[in-house]
Amino acid sequence: MRVDIDVIILSFAKNQQLKALTEQTIASLFASESPADIHFHIVVIESNGELRPFQFENTTTIYPDTGFGFNKYLNIGVRSTGSALICFCNNDLLFHRNWASEILKLMATDESVSSAAPFCPVTHVRDGYPFSEPYLPIYHIFSGWCFLIKRDLLDTIGLFDERYLFWYADADYINTLRKHGIKNYMVNNSRVTHLGSQTSEGLPLKQYKKLTAVPSAYHNYKWTHGNYVYYVLKKLFLQTLIKLNII
């Protein structure tokens, strides 16, 4: 019986190199599994509105009319799809053969598993993650924001918190799982290589700082300090430093 998986890819194809990067990710995804067994319904959320109405091949490409927000764009993808399984990922990945099949094996073996991520032969080896066992219940930062969930998990934890513009979105997801007592699994026989943060590295410096430094204030407020006044003051302080080119 064929399995349908929605795949939501965030892309910012502001030049030909980054457009080709997204196309490479899509091509490796389709080549990774037999279409008779797994059907990928790919939704690309494209930040470069100048490409409109271009559609990446074999995808539904959406151009949001609202400003960029990492989690906001992910939620647009969630609302535009309906399969029981959803994979979230960046546009700088290489999917290896049977990556999804290996995750589905775990979910079939243990129906309680609702969130799982592949092993990256680059990032996770570099960071020293253990891979002696086929499946590891582990709270870790995803490589290339690549993980697969059962859609009904969102009935428990809700959609992604849209106050995260970019950084800390993965940490927030992990903390949310912990809050609800839900395990995330790393599936070591599922391999997806993260090629590096090539899209974000090409952003203008001020925009990059806004997307990375400012979210730290909200993350600390939400999960550590719990003090709204502290959060607002730190956010304003960071925004001022960015405007003055101090950080």
N, C-alpha and C positions, 0 to 999 in steps of 0.2 A: 504494500500500500504506500503510495507516494505521500511524502510529508511536505507541507507548505511552510516556508519560513519567510517572514517579512524581514528585509534587511534595510536599515536606515543608515545612510551614509551622509555625513556632513562634508560639504565641499566648498572651496573658495577658489575657483578656477580663474584667477585674475590675469593669468598669462598662459601661454601655450604649454609651458613646462608643468604647471600645476593641473591644467586640464588633462594632460597626458597621464599625470599621476593618478587622478581619479579613474581614468579609463583603464589603466593598468590594474587598479584594485578591482574594478568590476570584472575585467577579463579573467583574473585569477580566481575570483569567486565562482564564476560560471564553470571554470575548468576543474574546480576542486571536487565536485560531486556529480554522480550520474543524474541527469535530469529525469530519468525514469523513477529514481528513488527520492530525490529531493528537488523541489521547485523553489527557486529563490525569486521572490517578488521584491525587487529593489526599488527603493525610493531614495532619490538623491535630493537633499535640501541644499540648493546652490545659492551661495551668498553673492555671487557676481551677477547682478541684475542685467548687466549689459549683454550677457549671453542669451537672454530671453529672445525667442522661444525655443532655443536649442534644447534638445533632449538627448541625454547620454543614451547610447545604444542599449536596448533591452531594459530600460528603466522608465519609471515615472519621475521626471525631474520637476521639482517644485521651486519656484522663486518667491520666497515670502515677501510680503509688502510691509513687513515690520522690521525694525532694526535688529542687528545680530544679537543673539544671546544663545549660548551653547545649549543650555537645557530647554530654552524656549523653542529652538529649532528641532530638538529631539522630540518634544511634545507634539509639534506639528506633524512629524512623521508618524508618531503613535496614532494620532487622531485620523490620519489618512489611510491607515491600514487596518486589517481585521483578522489576520491569521493568529492561531493559538500560540505560535512561537515568534519571537522578535529578536533579531540580532542588531546591536548598535555598534557602529564602528566609524573610525576616521577614514580618510581617503588616501592614506599612505601605508597600505597593508598589502602583503602577499599571502594569499590563502593557500595552504598546502593541501594535498590530496586527503580526503576523508576527514577534514577538520570537524565538520558538522556532525558527521556520522558518529564520531567518537563521543561527542557530547550527548547525542541522542541515546547512545548505548547506556551511558550513566543514568540518564533520566528514565530510561525503560527499566533499568535495574532497581532504581530507588525513586519511586514516584514523589517522594518528598523534596527532591532536588528541583528547585525552581530558578536558580541562577548559577551559571557556570561560564568560565572563561578559558580560552585556549592558552597554551604555553608558547611564549615567544623565544625562539632559539637565540635571539640576540639579547634583548632586554633582560629576560628572566635569568639567563645564564650569567650575564654580567653582574646582576644584582644578587646572585647567590641563592636564588630560590631553590629549594630541594625538589628533585624530580625523580626520586627513587621509587615512588608509588604511582600507579596509574591515575588515581584520583586523590586529591588532597582538599579537605575542607579548610579553606584558608581565606582570611581577609587580606587582600592585597590590592595595590594600585594596578589597574589594568594597563596592559601595554597597547597603545594605539586605541584606547577606549573601545576595546573589542570584547563583547560578552553577549551571551545568549540567555534569554529568560522565557519563562512561560508568561503569556500575557496576563493571566489571572493573578500573577504576583502583584500587578499594579493595583488590583482591588484592595490589597492589604496595605501597600506602602504608598500608594498615590502616584501621580505623575511626578516628573522631575521638578525640583524647586527652581523656578525661573529667575530667582534673584541671583543665581550663579551665572555670570556672563561667560566664564571660560574656566579658569583654574578652580580647583577644589570641587569640581562637579563629581569627579570619581570618588574623592574622599567622602563627600556628602552621601553618595549612594551607599558606600560601604557602611558608614555610620548609621544610615537608615536601616540597613539590613540588621545590624547589631541590635538596634533599638527594638526591632520586632522579633528578635531571636531567630533570624533566618540565616542559614549558612550559605556562603558562596563557595563554589568549588573551582579549583584549577584542574583542568583535564590535561594531563601531561602528554597523552598520545594525540591530542588535538593541537596542531601546530599552525600558527599564523605569525608571520614575521612582520614586525613593525619597522618601517624604513626610517623612522625618525620624524620629528615634528617639522616637516618641511614647509607646511603651509603657515604655521604660526611664526616661524623664524623669518618669514618674508614680510611680516607686517611692519608698518611704520612704528617707530619707537614709542611714541606717545600712545598710540592705539594698543600696542602690546602691553604697556604698563597698565593701562586702564583695565585690560582684560585679565591681568595677572595679579597685580599688587592690590587693587581695590577689593576683589573678592575675599581676600584674606581677612578683612575686617568683619565681613558678614559671617564667614565661617567660624571665626573665633566667638562671635556673639552667639551664634546658634548652638554650638557644641561645647564651648568652654566657659566663657564668662557669663553669658546669659544676661548681660547688662546692656540695655538698649542705648542709654546715653553714651556709654563707652564706645559702642559700635558706631554711632553717628559721628562722634568726635574723631575717632580714628579714620573713618571713611573720608570726612572732610579734610583731615590733615593729609592723608595720602593723595587726595585729589589736588590739593594745593601744591604739594611737592612735585607732582607730575606736571602741572601747569607751569611751574617755575623752572622746570628741567633740572630739579635737584636730585631726583631719582630717575 
